[in-house]
Amino acid sequence: MRRMSFIAAVTATALVLAACGDGDDSPKTGETGLNGAGKTLNVLVQANTIYPDQQRAWFTEINDKFKAQTGAEVKFETFASANDELTKIQTSVLSGQGPDIYSLGTTFTPTAYATGAFLELKDDDWKKLGGKDAFLPATLGISGPDAEHQVGIPFTSRPFVMAYNTDLLKAAGIDKPADSWDGLLEQAKKLTSGGTYGLAVAYADGFDPWKFIWAMSVQAGNPLVKDKKASLNDPTTLKAYQTYLGWLATDKVVNPAAVGWKNAQAIADFGAGKAAFLPMVSATSKVTLDKSAVAGKYAYAIMPTIPPGQTSKPGNGVGATSILSGDNLVVAKYTKNKDLALALVKLLTSPEQQESYYKTFGELPTNATAAKKLQSDPALAPIIDSASKASGTPFNGAWSQVQLALVNVVVQSIPALKDGKLDETKLKALIADGQKAAQDALDKSK
Protein backbone atom coordinates (compact mmCIF):
# COMPACT_ATOMS: atom_id res chain seq x y z
CA MET A 1 0.00 0.00 0.00
CA ARG A 2 1.30 3.45 -0.81
CA ARG A 3 1.87 5.63 2.22
CA MET A 4 0.73 9.21 2.84
CA SER A 5 4.05 10.50 1.51
CA PHE A 6 3.01 9.14 -1.85
CA ILE A 7 -0.22 11.10 -1.70
CA ALA A 8 1.67 14.25 -0.80
CA ALA A 9 4.10 13.70 -3.65
CA VAL A 10 1.38 13.49 -6.25
CA THR A 11 -0.75 16.33 -4.93
CA ALA A 12 0.87 18.91 -7.18
CA THR A 13 0.16 16.74 -10.21
CA ALA A 14 -3.46 16.36 -9.17
CA LEU A 15 -3.88 20.09 -8.77
CA VAL A 16 -2.46 20.80 -12.20
CA LEU A 17 -4.79 18.25 -13.76
CA ALA A 18 -7.69 19.65 -11.75
CA ALA A 19 -7.26 23.07 -13.30
CA CYS A 20 -8.80 21.84 -16.55
CA GLY A 21 -12.27 22.46 -15.18
CA ASP A 22 -14.10 22.94 -11.92
CA GLY A 23 -17.27 24.54 -13.17
CA ASP A 24 -20.21 23.73 -15.38
CA ASP A 25 -20.72 26.11 -18.29
CA SER A 26 -23.63 24.23 -19.83
CA PRO A 27 -26.88 25.98 -20.65
CA LYS A 28 -29.19 26.26 -17.63
CA THR A 29 -32.44 24.35 -17.55
CA GLY A 30 -34.68 22.14 -15.43
CA GLU A 31 -35.60 22.16 -11.73
CA THR A 32 -32.08 23.01 -10.54
CA GLY A 33 -31.30 25.41 -13.35
CA LEU A 34 -28.60 23.04 -14.60
CA ASN A 35 -28.44 21.16 -17.86
CA GLY A 36 -26.68 17.86 -17.31
CA ALA A 37 -28.06 16.05 -20.35
CA GLY A 38 -25.54 13.53 -21.62
CA LYS A 39 -23.35 13.86 -18.52
CA THR A 40 -22.62 11.30 -15.78
CA LEU A 41 -21.51 11.92 -12.21
CA ASN A 42 -19.47 9.14 -10.64
CA VAL A 43 -19.90 8.64 -6.89
CA LEU A 44 -17.85 6.38 -4.62
CA VAL A 45 -19.55 5.03 -1.48
CA GLN A 46 -18.94 2.27 1.04
CA ALA A 47 -20.65 -1.02 0.22
CA ASN A 48 -23.48 -1.58 2.69
CA THR A 49 -23.06 -5.18 3.82
CA ILE A 50 -26.02 -4.98 6.21
CA TYR A 51 -28.55 -3.75 3.64
CA PRO A 52 -27.09 -4.55 0.20
CA ASP A 53 -30.41 -4.90 -1.61
CA GLN A 54 -31.71 -1.65 -0.18
CA GLN A 55 -28.51 0.10 -1.21
CA ARG A 56 -28.85 -1.04 -4.81
CA ALA A 57 -32.46 0.20 -4.83
CA TRP A 58 -31.28 3.53 -3.38
CA PHE A 59 -28.71 3.90 -6.16
CA THR A 60 -31.50 3.59 -8.72
CA GLU A 61 -33.76 5.99 -6.81
CA ILE A 62 -31.12 8.71 -6.61
CA ASN A 63 -30.19 8.32 -10.26
CA ASP A 64 -33.83 8.65 -11.30
CA LYS A 65 -34.45 11.73 -9.13
CA PHE A 66 -31.29 13.50 -10.19
CA LYS A 67 -31.88 12.74 -13.83
CA ALA A 68 -35.36 14.21 -13.54
CA GLN A 69 -33.87 17.35 -11.96
CA THR A 70 -30.88 17.89 -14.23
CA GLY A 71 -30.84 15.36 -17.05
CA ALA A 72 -27.56 13.93 -15.72
CA GLU A 73 -26.95 10.29 -14.78
CA VAL A 74 -25.46 9.15 -11.48
CA LYS A 75 -23.22 6.10 -11.43
CA PHE A 76 -22.28 4.61 -8.06
CA GLU A 77 -19.30 2.43 -7.29
CA THR A 78 -18.43 0.94 -3.92
CA PHE A 79 -15.44 0.15 -1.74
CA ALA A 80 -15.42 -2.76 0.69
CA SER A 81 -12.76 -1.84 3.24
CA ALA A 82 -10.65 0.99 4.61
CA ASN A 83 -7.76 -0.29 2.48
CA ASP A 84 -9.92 -0.04 -0.65
CA GLU A 85 -10.99 3.45 0.37
CA LEU A 86 -7.43 4.68 0.79
CA THR A 87 -6.22 3.03 -2.43
CA LYS A 88 -9.01 4.68 -4.43
CA ILE A 89 -8.11 8.11 -3.07
CA GLN A 90 -4.43 7.58 -3.90
CA THR A 91 -5.12 6.33 -7.41
CA SER A 92 -7.43 9.23 -8.21
CA VAL A 93 -4.98 11.79 -6.86
CA LEU A 94 -2.22 10.33 -9.01
CA SER A 95 -4.26 10.19 -12.20
CA GLY A 96 -6.32 13.34 -11.72
CA GLN A 97 -9.45 11.44 -12.62
CA GLY A 98 -11.95 9.19 -10.93
CA PRO A 99 -15.15 9.73 -8.95
CA ASP A 100 -16.60 13.23 -8.92
CA ILE A 101 -17.89 12.73 -5.38
CA TYR A 102 -16.57 10.52 -2.60
CA SER A 103 -18.51 9.43 0.48
CA LEU A 104 -15.80 9.01 3.11
CA GLY A 105 -15.88 7.99 6.74
CA THR A 106 -15.21 11.02 8.91
CA THR A 107 -11.87 9.56 10.03
CA PHE A 108 -10.72 9.54 6.40
CA THR A 109 -11.58 13.20 5.83
CA PRO A 110 -8.14 14.36 7.13
CA THR A 111 -6.51 12.09 4.55
CA ALA A 112 -8.62 13.61 1.77
CA TYR A 113 -7.84 17.12 3.01
CA ALA A 114 -4.09 16.43 3.17
CA THR A 115 -3.95 15.55 -0.52
CA GLY A 116 -5.16 19.01 -1.54
CA ALA A 117 -7.10 17.28 -4.31
CA PHE A 118 -10.61 17.98 -3.03
CA LEU A 119 -12.75 21.10 -3.21
CA GLU A 120 -12.20 23.43 -0.28
CA LEU A 121 -15.66 24.87 0.23
CA LYS A 122 -16.11 28.62 -0.07
CA ASP A 123 -19.14 30.67 0.99
CA ASP A 124 -20.63 30.43 -2.50
CA ASP A 125 -20.31 26.64 -2.44
CA TRP A 126 -22.08 26.40 0.92
CA LYS A 127 -24.86 28.62 -0.44
CA LYS A 128 -25.41 26.15 -3.27
CA LEU A 129 -25.82 23.46 -0.60
CA GLY A 130 -28.38 25.47 1.35
CA GLY A 131 -25.86 27.08 3.72
CA LYS A 132 -23.92 25.74 6.69
CA ASP A 133 -26.97 26.37 8.86
CA ALA A 134 -28.72 23.52 7.06
CA PHE A 135 -26.45 21.08 8.93
CA LEU A 136 -26.19 20.14 12.60
CA PRO A 137 -23.20 22.09 13.95
CA ALA A 138 -21.61 19.02 15.58
CA THR A 139 -21.49 17.17 12.26
CA LEU A 140 -19.21 19.87 10.85
CA GLY A 141 -16.63 19.13 13.53
CA ILE A 142 -14.38 17.04 11.31
CA SER A 143 -15.04 18.66 7.92
CA GLY A 144 -11.62 20.28 7.98
CA PRO A 145 -8.85 21.46 10.31
CA ASP A 146 -10.88 24.58 11.15
CA ALA A 147 -14.09 26.36 10.17
CA GLU A 148 -12.41 28.29 7.37
CA HIS A 149 -10.83 25.27 5.66
CA GLN A 150 -13.40 22.54 5.08
CA VAL A 151 -13.73 19.87 2.41
CA GLY A 152 -16.25 17.53 4.05
CA ILE A 153 -20.00 18.00 3.67
CA PRO A 154 -21.85 16.04 6.39
CA PHE A 155 -23.93 13.23 4.91
CA THR A 156 -24.69 10.85 7.79
CA SER A 157 -24.14 10.87 11.53
CA ARG A 158 -23.22 7.56 13.13
CA PRO A 159 -22.54 7.82 16.88
CA PHE A 160 -21.81 4.43 18.39
CA VAL A 161 -23.67 2.89 21.29
CA MET A 162 -24.32 -0.53 22.81
CA ALA A 163 -27.50 -2.56 22.38
CA TYR A 164 -28.57 -4.85 25.19
CA ASN A 165 -31.19 -7.56 25.63
CA THR A 166 -33.56 -6.22 28.29
CA ASP A 167 -35.09 -9.64 29.03
CA LEU A 168 -31.72 -11.33 29.60
CA LEU A 169 -30.50 -8.56 31.88
CA LYS A 170 -33.75 -8.58 33.88
CA ALA A 171 -33.60 -12.36 34.32
CA ALA A 172 -30.04 -12.05 35.62
CA GLY A 173 -31.00 -9.29 38.07
CA ILE A 174 -28.98 -6.63 36.23
CA ASP A 175 -30.61 -3.20 36.23
CA LYS A 176 -28.54 -1.58 33.48
CA PRO A 177 -25.29 -2.00 31.54
CA ALA A 178 -22.11 -1.15 33.45
CA ASP A 179 -20.34 2.16 32.92
CA SER A 180 -16.87 0.58 33.04
CA TRP A 181 -15.30 -1.99 30.70
CA ASP A 182 -14.37 -4.20 33.67
CA GLY A 183 -17.93 -3.99 34.95
CA LEU A 184 -19.28 -4.89 31.51
CA LEU A 185 -17.02 -7.95 31.44
CA GLU A 186 -18.35 -9.13 34.81
CA GLN A 187 -21.91 -8.72 33.56
CA ALA A 188 -21.02 -10.56 30.35
CA LYS A 189 -19.61 -13.47 32.37
CA LYS A 190 -22.81 -13.68 34.38
CA LEU A 191 -24.88 -13.68 31.19
CA THR A 192 -22.83 -16.33 29.35
CA SER A 193 -24.55 -19.68 29.63
CA GLY A 194 -25.19 -22.55 27.25
CA GLY A 195 -25.64 -21.17 23.77
CA THR A 196 -26.01 -17.57 24.95
CA TYR A 197 -22.99 -15.31 25.27
CA GLY A 198 -22.43 -12.05 27.07
CA LEU A 199 -21.10 -10.15 24.06
CA ALA A 200 -21.51 -10.19 20.28
CA VAL A 201 -18.36 -8.77 18.68
CA ALA A 202 -17.28 -8.62 15.01
CA TYR A 203 -13.57 -9.41 15.17
CA ALA A 204 -13.12 -9.78 11.41
CA ASP A 205 -14.84 -6.52 10.51
CA GLY A 206 -12.60 -4.09 8.65
CA PHE A 207 -13.95 -1.03 10.45
CA ASP A 208 -14.99 -1.97 14.02
CA PRO A 209 -11.93 -3.30 15.94
CA TRP A 210 -9.84 -0.14 16.04
CA LYS A 211 -12.72 1.85 17.51
CA PHE A 212 -12.66 -0.28 20.68
CA ILE A 213 -8.91 0.22 21.06
CA TRP A 214 -9.20 3.95 20.41
CA ALA A 215 -12.02 4.36 22.95
CA MET A 216 -10.29 2.46 25.74
CA SER A 217 -7.01 4.28 25.05
CA VAL A 218 -8.37 7.85 25.07
CA GLN A 219 -10.49 7.08 28.11
CA ALA A 220 -7.26 6.09 29.86
CA GLY A 221 -5.58 9.34 28.81
CA ASN A 222 -3.69 8.13 25.75
CA PRO A 223 -4.78 9.97 22.56
CA LEU A 224 -2.75 7.60 20.30
CA VAL A 225 -1.55 10.59 18.27
CA LYS A 226 -0.41 13.93 19.65
CA ASP A 227 1.88 16.52 18.07
CA LYS A 228 2.73 14.07 15.26
CA LYS A 229 3.86 11.46 17.76
CA ALA A 230 2.20 8.03 17.86
CA SER A 231 1.69 6.25 21.17
CA LEU A 232 0.32 2.86 20.20
CA ASN A 233 3.00 1.22 22.36
CA ASP A 234 1.61 2.83 25.54
CA PRO A 235 0.64 0.40 28.36
CA THR A 236 -2.96 1.66 28.17
CA THR A 237 -3.24 0.53 24.56
CA LEU A 238 -1.73 -2.87 25.36
CA LYS A 239 -4.38 -3.18 28.08
CA ALA A 240 -7.05 -2.22 25.54
CA TYR A 241 -5.96 -5.00 23.16
CA GLN A 242 -5.74 -7.52 26.01
CA THR A 243 -9.28 -6.61 27.06
CA TYR A 244 -10.78 -6.66 23.57
CA LEU A 245 -9.08 -9.86 22.39
CA GLY A 246 -9.43 -11.45 25.82
CA TRP A 247 -13.22 -11.38 25.64
CA LEU A 248 -12.97 -14.22 23.14
CA ALA A 249 -9.63 -15.87 23.93
CA THR A 250 -9.53 -16.01 27.72
CA ASP A 251 -12.83 -14.76 29.15
CA LYS A 252 -14.93 -16.88 26.78
CA VAL A 253 -17.83 -14.40 26.81
CA VAL A 254 -18.01 -14.23 23.00
CA ASN A 255 -19.13 -16.95 20.60
CA PRO A 256 -15.91 -18.53 19.17
CA ALA A 257 -17.42 -18.14 15.69
CA ALA A 258 -17.16 -14.36 16.14
CA VAL A 259 -13.50 -14.55 15.16
CA GLY A 260 -14.76 -14.57 11.56
CA TRP A 261 -17.73 -12.23 11.95
CA LYS A 262 -18.37 -8.96 10.17
CA ASN A 263 -20.62 -6.35 11.75
CA ALA A 264 -23.76 -7.71 10.07
CA GLN A 265 -23.18 -11.16 11.58
CA ALA A 266 -22.76 -9.77 15.08
CA ILE A 267 -26.02 -7.84 14.71
CA ALA A 268 -27.78 -10.97 13.43
CA ASP A 269 -26.50 -13.03 16.39
CA PHE A 270 -27.74 -10.45 18.88
CA GLY A 271 -31.01 -10.18 16.96
CA ALA A 272 -31.50 -13.93 17.35
CA GLY A 273 -31.32 -13.52 21.13
CA LYS A 274 -27.97 -15.30 21.41
CA ALA A 275 -26.04 -12.46 23.05
CA ALA A 276 -26.79 -10.08 25.91
CA PHE A 277 -24.73 -7.10 24.70
CA LEU A 278 -23.92 -5.75 21.25
CA PRO A 279 -21.29 -3.01 21.63
CA MET A 280 -20.09 -0.60 18.96
CA VAL A 281 -23.25 -0.35 16.87
CA SER A 282 -25.10 2.65 15.50
CA ALA A 283 -28.72 3.44 14.73
CA THR A 284 -28.28 1.40 11.54
CA SER A 285 -28.84 -1.70 13.67
CA LYS A 286 -32.33 -0.55 14.61
CA VAL A 287 -33.78 -1.36 11.19
CA THR A 288 -32.67 -4.98 11.55
CA LEU A 289 -33.36 -5.43 15.25
CA ASP A 290 -36.91 -4.11 14.99
CA LYS A 291 -37.63 -7.01 12.62
CA SER A 292 -35.74 -9.62 14.66
CA ALA A 293 -36.54 -11.99 17.51
CA VAL A 294 -35.53 -9.31 20.03
CA ALA A 295 -37.92 -6.66 18.70
CA GLY A 296 -39.36 -4.90 21.74
CA LYS A 297 -36.85 -6.71 23.97
CA TYR A 298 -33.77 -4.57 23.49
CA ALA A 299 -32.59 -1.06 24.21
CA TYR A 300 -29.57 1.13 23.58
CA ALA A 301 -27.14 2.55 26.12
CA ILE A 302 -23.97 4.58 25.83
CA MET A 303 -20.85 2.43 25.97
CA PRO A 304 -18.58 2.31 29.03
CA THR A 305 -16.41 5.37 29.51
CA ILE A 306 -14.23 4.05 32.36
CA PRO A 307 -11.14 2.33 30.88
CA PRO A 308 -10.05 -1.25 31.60
CA GLY A 309 -8.35 -1.71 34.95
CA GLN A 310 -9.94 1.45 36.40
CA THR A 311 -12.93 2.14 38.65
CA SER A 312 -13.21 5.77 37.57
CA LYS A 313 -12.05 7.88 34.66
CA PRO A 314 -8.46 9.12 35.15
CA GLY A 315 -7.96 12.87 35.38
CA ASN A 316 -6.30 12.97 31.98
CA GLY A 317 -8.84 10.63 30.43
CA VAL A 318 -11.53 11.61 27.93
CA GLY A 319 -15.04 10.32 28.57
CA ALA A 320 -15.57 9.50 24.92
CA THR A 321 -18.62 7.39 24.20
CA SER A 322 -17.89 7.23 20.48
CA ILE A 323 -15.69 8.62 17.76
CA LEU A 324 -17.19 11.63 15.97
CA SER A 325 -18.53 9.27 13.37
CA GLY A 326 -20.44 9.33 10.14
CA ASP A 327 -19.82 10.02 6.48
CA ASN A 328 -18.75 13.18 4.70
CA LEU A 329 -19.16 13.91 1.02
CA VAL A 330 -16.15 15.45 -0.71
CA VAL A 331 -15.99 16.80 -4.27
CA ALA A 332 -12.88 16.16 -6.36
CA LYS A 333 -11.12 19.25 -7.71
CA TYR A 334 -10.61 17.51 -11.03
CA THR A 335 -14.33 17.18 -11.69
CA LYS A 336 -15.48 18.94 -14.84
CA ASN A 337 -18.97 19.18 -13.39
CA LYS A 338 -18.56 21.02 -10.11
CA ASP A 339 -22.01 22.65 -10.14
CA LEU A 340 -23.71 19.35 -10.94
CA ALA A 341 -21.75 17.68 -8.15
CA LEU A 342 -22.87 20.30 -5.64
CA ALA A 343 -26.45 19.93 -6.87
CA LEU A 344 -26.30 16.18 -6.23
CA VAL A 345 -24.86 16.75 -2.75
CA LYS A 346 -27.71 19.19 -2.06
CA LEU A 347 -30.19 16.49 -3.07
CA LEU A 348 -28.50 13.89 -0.85
CA THR A 349 -28.50 16.23 2.15
CA SER A 350 -32.02 17.60 1.67
CA PRO A 351 -34.50 17.02 4.53
CA GLU A 352 -36.62 14.65 2.43
CA GLN A 353 -33.71 12.46 1.32
CA GLN A 354 -32.10 12.45 4.76
CA GLU A 355 -35.34 11.33 6.39
CA SER A 356 -35.84 8.63 3.76
CA TYR A 357 -32.23 7.45 4.15
CA TYR A 358 -32.68 7.14 7.92
CA LYS A 359 -35.85 5.07 7.54
CA THR A 360 -34.09 2.72 5.11
CA PHE A 361 -30.62 2.41 6.62
CA GLY A 362 -30.87 3.82 10.15
CA GLU A 363 -28.22 6.46 9.49
CA LEU A 364 -28.96 9.59 11.50
CA PRO A 365 -29.47 12.78 9.48
CA THR A 366 -26.95 15.60 9.39
CA ASN A 367 -29.60 17.92 8.02
CA ALA A 368 -30.88 20.00 10.95
CA THR A 369 -34.53 19.92 9.83
CA ALA A 370 -34.59 16.14 9.38
CA ALA A 371 -32.72 15.54 12.64
CA LYS A 372 -35.19 17.62 14.65
CA LYS A 373 -38.01 15.24 13.70
CA LEU A 374 -36.22 12.35 15.40
CA GLN A 375 -35.67 14.02 18.77
CA SER A 376 -38.98 12.76 20.13
CA ASP A 377 -38.12 9.07 19.57
CA PRO A 378 -37.20 7.68 23.03
CA ALA A 379 -35.34 4.74 21.48
CA LEU A 380 -32.84 7.18 20.00
CA ALA A 381 -32.18 9.11 23.23
CA PRO A 382 -29.01 7.16 24.14
CA ILE A 383 -27.72 7.56 20.58
CA ILE A 384 -28.28 11.31 20.67
CA ASP A 385 -26.60 11.35 24.11
CA SER A 386 -23.62 9.48 22.67
CA ALA A 387 -23.38 11.97 19.82
CA SER A 388 -23.11 14.81 22.33
CA LYS A 389 -20.26 13.03 24.17
CA ALA A 390 -18.38 11.79 21.11
CA SER A 391 -14.78 12.83 20.47
CA GLY A 392 -13.06 13.47 17.17
CA THR A 393 -10.05 11.47 16.06
CA PRO A 394 -6.90 13.51 15.30
CA PHE A 395 -7.23 15.69 12.21
CA ASN A 396 -4.00 14.51 10.64
CA GLY A 397 -3.44 13.33 7.08
CA ALA A 398 -1.75 10.19 8.39
CA TRP A 399 -4.64 9.15 10.63
CA SER A 400 -5.95 6.66 8.06
CA GLN A 401 -2.61 4.84 8.25
CA VAL A 402 -2.72 4.91 12.06
CA GLN A 403 -6.23 3.50 11.92
CA LEU A 404 -5.11 0.69 9.61
CA ALA A 405 -2.16 -0.05 11.91
CA LEU A 406 -4.58 -0.45 14.83
CA VAL A 407 -6.77 -2.84 12.83
CA ASN A 408 -3.78 -4.83 11.60
CA VAL A 409 -2.88 -5.85 15.15
CA VAL A 410 -6.29 -7.54 15.39
CA VAL A 411 -6.03 -9.04 11.90
CA GLN A 412 -2.67 -10.60 12.76
CA SER A 413 -4.05 -11.91 16.07
CA ILE A 414 -6.95 -13.80 14.47
CA PRO A 415 -5.04 -17.06 13.75
CA ALA A 416 -4.28 -17.41 17.48
CA LEU A 417 -7.83 -16.38 18.39
CA LYS A 418 -9.17 -19.20 16.24
CA ASP A 419 -7.32 -21.54 18.58
CA GLY A 420 -8.70 -19.71 21.60
CA LYS A 421 -5.31 -18.24 22.51
CA LEU A 422 -3.87 -14.83 23.30
CA ASP A 423 -0.08 -14.84 22.99
CA GLU A 424 0.96 -11.70 24.85
CA THR A 425 4.55 -11.83 23.62
CA LYS A 426 3.33 -11.86 20.03
CA LEU A 427 0.73 -9.21 20.83
CA LYS A 428 3.42 -6.85 22.11
CA ALA A 429 5.45 -7.46 18.95
CA LEU A 430 2.42 -6.71 16.76
CA ILE A 431 1.76 -3.50 18.67
CA ALA A 432 5.42 -2.52 18.21
CA ASP A 433 5.02 -3.07 14.47
CA GLY A 434 1.87 -0.96 14.54
CA GLN A 435 3.68 1.79 16.43
CA LYS A 436 6.42 1.87 13.80
CA ALA A 437 3.94 1.94 10.90
CA ALA A 438 1.95 4.72 12.54
CA GLN A 439 5.00 6.83 13.35
CA ASP A 440 6.44 6.36 9.87
CA ALA A 441 3.17 7.62 8.40
CA LEU A 442 3.12 10.61 10.74
CA ASP A 443 6.73 11.48 9.93
CA LYS A 444 5.93 11.54 6.22
CA SER A 445 2.66 13.46 6.50
CA LYS A 446 2.23 17.19 6.19
N, C-alpha and C positions, 0 to 999 in steps of 0.2 A: 504494500500500500504506500502511495506517495505520502510524504509528511507535509505539515503546514508550510515548511520552507519552500516546497515545490509550488504550492498555491501562491505564496508571496512572489516567487520568481516569475510566474506567468501573469501576474496581475496587470503589468504594464501592457503586455500583448493583448489581454482581454479588453483593456480600456481603449486601445487604438482601434481594435476591431469593432468595439461598441459604437464608436463615433459615426459609423455609417448610417445610423438612424435610430433616434429614440422618440420619434413622434409619428403621428398618423396624419398624412396630408390628403387623405381621400375625401371625396365629396361627402357632405354631411346629409344624413337621412335617418329615417326610422325613429323609434322610441327614444333612443339615447342620443340621437343627433349624429351618430357615427355610421358610416357605410363600410361594413366589413365583408361585403359580398366577395366570394372567391378567396377569402383569407381564412387561415386556421391558426388558432392559438394552441400551443402545446403546454400542458400543465403536468407537473410531476407531483405525485402525492404518495403517501405511505399506503401500502396494501393493507386493507382492513381484514385481518384474519378471523375476526369475531363475526363480522357481518359481510362476507364477501359478495353474496347475491344482492344485498341491499346496496352495496357500493357500486356494483355494475349498473343497477337501475338508476342510481343517483347520477352517474356519469351521463347516461342517456337523457335524464331529465334536465340537467344543466345545459347540455349541448342544445337541446330543443328550445329551451327558454332563451338562451343567449342568441341563438340563430334567429329567433323571432324578433329579438330586440335590435340586432345589428346586422344580420345576414352572415355573420362569421361562424365558423365551426369551432368546436372545442374538442381537442383530442387529449385524453388523459393517459399517462403512463405511470407505473407504480414502482416503488422500491420496497424491498422486503426486510432490510436490516439497516442498522446504523452504518455499517461498512458500505453498503450499496449507496446510501445517501451521500456519504462523503466522497465516494468515487465519482458519482454523477456530478457533484459540484466541481471537483477537480478537472474532470474531462471537459466540462462546458467552459470553465475558465480558460483552459488551454486553447480550445478550439474557437472560442468566441461565438459559439452557436449551441443550441440545445433548447430546453424548455423556455418558454416566455415567462412562466410563473412557476415558482417552487413553493410547495407547502412543506415547511421545515419544522421539526420539533423546536421548541423555544431554546433548548440547550445547544442547538446547531446554528442559531442566529448569529452568535459571535463569530463563528467560522465563516459564514456568508459575508458578514460585515468586513472581516479582515481581508478578504480577497479584493475588495474595492470594485467588484464586478456586478454589484446589484444597486438598483436605483435608491439613492438617498433621497428621502421624501421631503419635498419643499412644501411651503404653504399652499401653493396652487395644486399640488398633487393631493394633499389632504382634502382640499375643497372638492375635488372630483370624487372623493370617496365618501363625502358627506360630512367631513370635518372630524377632527380628533374627538370632539365631544360626542360623536356617535358611538364611541367605544368606552367600555369600562376603564377607568383610569389605571387600575391595577394590572390590566392585561397589556398595557403599554410599557410595563416595567422592564422588559428585556427586548425591546424593539431596537435598541441601539445603546451605545455607551452613555448617552445622555439625551435629554429631550430635544436637543437641536440636531442630533445626528442619528437618525433612525432609518432603518431599512425594512423592519418587520411590521407587517400590518396584522393585528390580531385576528385570528380566524376561529379558533376554538380555545376554550379554557378547560384544563383537565387536572384540577387539584386531586391529589390522591388521599384516600381514606382506607378504612378497614371495614369490611362487611362481617357481620357475625350472626350466627344462628340463634335467635332468641329462645327457641324451645330447648335447645341443647344446654344453653347457659342456665336457664331457669331450672331444668332438671338437675343440674349439678350444683345448684344453690349459689350461682355466681350472678351478682346483681348487674355488673357492667364490665366491659373490657378493661384491663389494667392500663395504667398510664405510664408504665415502665416496661422496657423490653424483657427484663428478668421476670417481672410480674406476669407478663403475657405468656412467657414460657411455662411458668408454674400452672397457669390456667390451662394451657394447651396440654400439659401432661395429664392433668385431671380429666380432661375431655377426650383423651385418646383411649379408645377401648374397642376391641374387636375390629370391625371394618371401618370404624369412624376415627378420624385423626383430628388433632387439635388445630393444625394449620394446613391450608392449601397454598402451595408456593410453586411458581413456575421457574424452575432452575435453568431450563434451557431457552428461556425467552431472551431475545437479543436486546431488549430494552429495559426489562425490570430489575435484574440483579444489582446493577450499580446504584440504583436509587436507594436500596436498603443500606448499602455501605456508606453512601453519602450522608444519609439521614443520621445514622448512628454516629458517624464521625463528627459532623458539625454539632450535633447535640452534646458531644463530649468536648467540644472546644477546638476541634481540628478542622479547618476549612478546606483541607486537601490542596488548595492552591491559594497562595497569598504573595503578592509582590513578585510574581513570576517564579516562585519557588514551590515545588511540589512537596507534599508531605504524606504520600501514600504509605511510607514506611514507619509512620508514627504508631506507637503501641495502641492507641485508640482505634486505629483502622484495622490492625491485626485482630483486636478484640471483636470488631464488627464482623470480620470475615469468619472468625471462630463461632460467633453466635449464629450468623446466617447459615453457614454450611453445617453447623452442629445440629440444627433443628432436624435435619435428615440423618446425618451420619452417626451422631452419638446420642441425641435426645430421643430420636425415633418418634417424633410427634408429627411427621409428615409422611404421607404415602410414599414408599420407595419408588413407585412409578413416576413421581414428580420430578425425578432427575432428568427426564426427557420431555417434560411438559412445557408448552408455550402458555401464554396468558389465557387463551381461550379454553384450554384444557383444565386449568386451575379453576376458572369460573364455572365450568361445567361440573366439576367434581363437587364444589361447594353447592351448586344449584341442585345437585342430586341428594343433598343432605349428608354427604360423607365427610364433611369437615366443619369444625366449629367456627374457625376464623379464616377470612380471606383478606390478607393484608395487601397493600399497594394496588388498589383498584380505584377506578374513577367512576363517574356517573354512567359511563358506557356500559357498565355491568348491569345496570338497573333494567335495561331493555330485556336482557336475557333472564335475569333472576325473577322478574315479574311474571315470566311464563314458565318458570321451573317448579320443581317440587317444593321449594322453600318459599314460594310466593306467599306473602303475608306472614312469614315466619322468620324474617331477617330484618336487620337494621344496619345503618352505617354509624361509625364512630370515628373520631380522629385517631390517628395512629399514635403509639407511645412517643413521648417526647423526652423521656428520661433514658439516657444511654445505658448500654449493657454494663453491669458491674456497679451501677450507682443506684442510690435510693432517692436522689433528687438531682435536678439539673445543676451541673457545675456553674460557677460564676462566669466562666468564659464560654459557656455553652450557648447554643442558639436553639430555642424551642421550636424548631422547624417541624411542622406536620407534613410538609410536602415540598418538593421543588416547585418553583414558579413554573407551572407546566401548561402545555397546550401546544398549539400550532400557530406559526406565523406564515403569512404569505409574503414572498419577496419577488420583485420583478427584476428580471435580468436587464442590465444596461444595453446588452446587444440586441434586444428585441427591436424589430422594425415596426412594431405595433403597440407602442407605449400606451396610447389613449385607449385602445381596445382592451389592453391588459388591465388598466385601471378600471375600466367599465365592468369587466368580468369580476374583478375583486369587489367592486361595489355591489354587484349582484349577490356574490357569495356571502357578503357581510351585512346584507339587508335584513331588517327585522323578520320579514316573512321567511327567507331562506334559512336564517339562523334558528328560528323556531322549528321549522320543518326538519332541519338537520338534527336538532336535539331529540325530537320525537323518534327519529329513525335510528340514530346512533348513540344517543345519550351524551353527546358532547355538549358541555355547557356553552351558551352563547357568549361572545365577546361584545356583541351589540348591546348597548345599554338598554334600549327599549325592549328587546327580546328577553334580556336577563331579568328585568324588573317583573315580568309576568311569572317567573318561577319562584320568586321570593316567598310566596305563600304556601309552597309545597313543603310540609314538615319533613318528608323523607329526605329532602335535600339540605336541611339545616346543617347537619354535620359537614357536608361537602362545602357549603358556603363558609362555614366556620374555618375549615381547613384552608380554603383559599385566602382568608384574611390573615392566616398565620404561616403561610408558605414563604419560603426564602428562595431568592434567585441563586443560581449557580454562577460562578465567576464569569464576567463578561470578558473573555480572553479568546483570541482566535485559535488557541491550541486546546481549548476545553474539549472539543470533540475527540481529540486524541487521548486526553486524560480519561474521558468517559470510556473510550474503548479499552484503555489499559485496565480500568477497574473491572470491566466485564470479562476481559481475557483471563483474569485470575480465576473467576468462576468457571469459565469454559475449560481451562486447563485442569481444574479440580474435579470435573465431572467423571472421568474414568475411575478415580478412587471412590467417589460418591456412589457409583454404581455397585461397588463392592461393600458399601456401607462403612467406608473408612474416611478418616480425616487425618492425613499425614501432616503434622504441624511443621516439620522440618521442610517439607516440600512447599507447604503453604507460604512459609517465610521467604523461600527462594522465589516463588512466583510473585509475591508482593514486591520483592527487591527488583525483579525484572520490570514490573509495572511502574515502580518508582523511576527507574532509569528511562523507560519509554516516555513517561509523562514529562520528566524534566528535560529530556532531549527536545520534545515538541515545544515546550515553553521557551527553551533557549533559542529556538529557531523562529519563533513567532514574533510578530511585530509588537 
